[in-house]
Amino acid sequence: MVVFAVLFLILFFALQLLVLFCCLAAGNDAYSQFLSDQEQMEYLAKWKKEHDYR
């Protein structure tokens, strides 16, 4: 029974690491989100300036 619990924990954490690495590879980490938000703000500021929007 103890062996089953240990194997379950190892499998659980291995899957958690897989999900973490997939999210990082897809750019879903906090720094990537920050950069995306910053680029969006720059684009909106440029658009407002080009279209003479307040």
N, C-alpha and C positions, 0 to 999 in steps of 0.2 A: 504493500500500500504506500509506503514511504517513497519507493522508487517511482511509482506512478505520479505522486505529487511533485517530485523533483523534476521529472520529465515534463510534466505539465507546465511548471514554472519556466523551465528552459525554453520550451516552445512558445509560451506566452511572450516572454521578453524578446525572443528572436523575431517574432512577428511585429512587436512594437518597434524594434530597430528597423525592420523593413519598411514599415509605414513612415517612420521618421526620415529615412533616406530618400524615399519616394517623394515626400513633400519637399525636401530640400532640393532635390533634383528638378522638381517642377517649378521651383521658385516661389514656394509658399511660405518661406520663412519671414521673420519680422523685418529683416533688412531689405529684402526684395520688395516687400509691401511698401516700406518707407520710400524706396527709390521710385516705385510706381506712382505713389501719391505725389511725390515731388515733381515728377515729369508731367503729371496731369495738371498740377497747379501752374507750372510754367506754360503749358499749352493753353490753358484757360486765360492766363494773363495776356499771352500773345494774341489770342483770338479777340479778347475784349479791346485791346489796343487797335487791332486792325479794323474792327467793326465799330469803333467809337462808342462802345458800350460803357455805361457808368461803372 
